Amino acid sequence: MDQVAVIGAGAMGRQIALQCALSGFPVVLNDSRGEALEAAEKFCREYLDGRIAKGKLTAAEKDAALARLQFESDLREADIVIEAIVEQFEPKAELFRRLDQICKPEAILATNSSNIRGSRLAEVTQRPQRVLNLHFFNPALVMELVEVVAHPQVTEETIQVCTEFCRRIRKTPVVLRKEIPGFIVNRIFRALTREAVSLYEEGFASAEDIDLAVTKGLGHPMGPLRLLDMAGIDVSYLARMDEYKETGAESAKPNRTLKEMYERGEWGRKSGKGFYTYS
């Protein structure tokens, strides 16, 4: 596996691409929006400069990583493609149809989706055995875990190639042998945050005190409402709506507060306001 492509230059895509470049892979970061590519390149340079300032990276390593990283608006073929666009099925499905035509038959097409099953996207391609979820966690440059989610048509070879790829980019893979909406971490996270948001919207406690209770009482490094802000209220809301539409389970339906925040554009840290206000 030589060439990596990451589609979507947002918060997750640019970090995944930079992680691959830092790990020695040539990477193309693709986005149809020129301003997103410009912002991603600025982020990468500033991040690398910050690592140098902290003594975690040399100037030569920065230059080598940037030399391996390209920013492109046109789709290109690659040995492994990681999709990280909006968390909605139809745009993803249209992208996978195009990638299936562009990429060689042995290429792996992966989605970073936190909720949409790879088997649904596999159905729109001619290579279902090589389509699956590689779910990274935000911030992808820091979080070690990647969920590798298989479905019945995915071959063992594909699973092994993907787990080895994760290790080569210095991540820890866990394999789900059966698909389930939300996978492992998000199913546990949603149960926790659903209750935290419910306590908040019913006025039982402030966001600060709910988060403080979880960090001090349960030993979590970050409170659930602060973590929702970091992950993105929009990402969480859309993922929950997708699961709710697919399953019809009331337990999957987003809290009223998440819906209202999504509609107001209060998407957390990225928008400057969520459960907390950010400068």
N, C-alpha and C positions, 0 to 999 in steps of 0.2 A: 504494500500500500504506500504510494508515493505522494499523490496529490489530494489535498483536502479542499472542499468548497463549503463555505458557510453562507446560507441565504438568509438575509435579514440583518441589517447593521444596527439594530437597536441594542438595548442594554445587555441582553443575553448574547446575541450573535457576535457582537464585537469582542466580548470577553472570551467566548469559545474560540474564535479565530485567533486571538492573541495568545491564548494558552497553547494552541497547536503550534503556532509559530515559535513560541519560546521553547517548545519541546522538540524542535528540529524539523517540523513538517512545512513544506511549501503550501501556502494557503491563499485562496482567493475569497475575499469577503465581498459578497454581492448584495446590492440593493438597487431598486429601480429609482430611488430618490437620491439625487445628487447631494442634497443637504445632509442626508443621513450618513452618507459615505464620508463627507467632510467632517462631520461631528465625530464619527468613529475613528478616523485617522488622528484627529486632535486628541481624543481620549487616549488612544494607544501611546502616542508620543508623551503625553503628560504622565500617564501611568508608569511608563518605563523610566522617565526622568525621576519620578518619585522613588522608584526602586533603587536607582543609582544614588540618590541623595541619602537613602537609608543604608547604603552599603550592601544591598541585597543583589545588586546587578552591576556589571561593568559596562563601560561605554561600548566596548567591542561586542558584548552580548546584546546590547540594545540595537546596535547597527545590524548585527546578524539577524535578529528577529524581524526587524523592519524590512530587511532585504528579502525575507521569505514571505512577507505579507503584501498582497496586492489588493487594491480596492477597485472593483469593477461594477459597472451598471448592466452589463450583458452577461447572461448565463453562460457558464462554461462546463464542460464535462470534467469529472474528477473520479478518483477511485472510491472516495466516500464523500457523500454530500450530507450536510447537517442543516436541516431547515429550522429556522427560528423566526418565523414571521408571525402575524397576528393569530391569536388563539381562536380561530374560527375554521370550521371544516371546509367550506367551499373554496376560499382562497388557497388553502393548503392543497386541496384536491387538484385544483387547476395547475398549481405549481408542479405537483408530482407527475401530472400528465406530460407536462413540458420536459421535465427532467428525464422521464422515461424515454423520450424520443432523442434527447441530446446525449445522454450518457451511454457508455458501452454496456452490454448486457451483464457483465460481471460486477459492475459498480454497485455499491450499497447505497441505498437511499434511506436516510434516517430522519426522523422528526424529533425535535426537542420538546414536543408538546407534553405538557404536564397532565393531560387528560384525554386527548383524542387518540384513540387506539390506532396503532400502526396497521392493523388488519383492514381498517376502513380505507386507509390511503393505499394499501397494497392492491385493493380491488380495482383501482383506476389505472394500474400499471400492468405491464407484461412480465414483471419480475417479483411476484408476491413473496417468493422465498428469500428475497434480499431487501425487503422493506420492513423496518421495525422502529421502535422508539429508542432513542438514546437521550434520556432525560437528565440534563444537567441542572444544578441548583444555583440560585443567585445569592451572592456574587460568584460567578463561575471561575474567576481567577483565584478564589479563596477556598470555596467549598470542594471537598474531596470526592464526594459521592456522585456516581452516575448510575441511574437505573436503566438496565438493558432489558427491554420488555419484548418477549417473543410471542408469537401466535402460531397456530398449528402448521402454517405453511413455511415458516422460517426454518432454514436448515441449521443443523448443528454447526456446520462450517461457518455460517454467517455469525452465529452467536460467538463462536470462538474468535473469529477475526475481530469482532467488535469489542469483546472483553480485552483482548490483547491491545487493541488500539487505545482503549481507555487507560490501560496501564502505561503505555508508551507516552501518553500526554500527562502522566503523573496523577491519574485519578484512580479511585477505588470503585470498581464495578460490582453491582449486585444484579443477579439475573432473576427475572420473573418468568416462570415457565408457562404461566397462564395470564391472560389479560384481565384486568379489572379496572374500571374507571378510577383515576386518582393514584393507581399503583400503591406502593407501600407508604412512602413518607407523606404524601398529600392526603391520603385517607386518614391518617392519624392527625395530621395538621388541621384538616378541615373539621374534624370532630372537636378539637381543642378550640379553634378560632370561632366556630359556630357558637359555642357556649360563651366564649369571651365577648363576642359581638352582641349576643343576646343580653348578657349582663349589662353591657354598656348602653344599648338602646332602650332598655327598660329602666334605666336610671339607678341601678343598684350601686354602681361605683364609676369613678372617672377612668378614662383610658390609662392614665398614669398609675392609678392604684391597682387596676387589674393587671397591668404588666408587672408592677412591683411585686404583687402577690405571687405571680408565676415564677419570676426570677428568684425571689427569696424563699418561696415556699416549695417550689418544685425543682429548683436548681437549674432552670433553663438559662442559657446565656443571653437570651433576648425574649421580651414579652411578646405574646401573640399579636397584639394590635400594632406594635412597632414593626413586627416581622411582616404583617400584611402590608404596611406602608412601604417597606423595602421591596417586597416581591412585586408590588403593584396592585392596587385595588382593581384596576381594569382586568388584569390577568386572572386574578382570583374570581372575579365576578363572571367573566366569560367562561372560564373553565367549569364553574359550578352550574351555570346555565346550560352548558353543553351536556353535562352529566344528567341534569334534571330533565332535559328534553329527551334524552336517550332512554332513561330508566323510568321516568315518571315518579321517582321516589321523592316524597316530601322532605326526607332528611337531606336530600341533595340540593334542594332549592335554596338560593342565596338569601341571607337575612335581608330584611327590608332596608336596613341601614346601608348595606353594601350596594344595593340597587340604587338608592338615592345618591350615594357618593359617586357611583359610576356615572350616573346621568348628569351630575353637576360638574364632572371633570375633576373631581377630587380623588386623584389616583395614587396619592401617597407621595413619596419623596420625589418622584419624577416630575410631578406637577406642582410641587411646593406646598401641597396641603393634602392631608388624609386624616387620620385620627390625630395627627400632630401637624404643626406648621413648621416648614423648613425655609430657611433663608436661601 
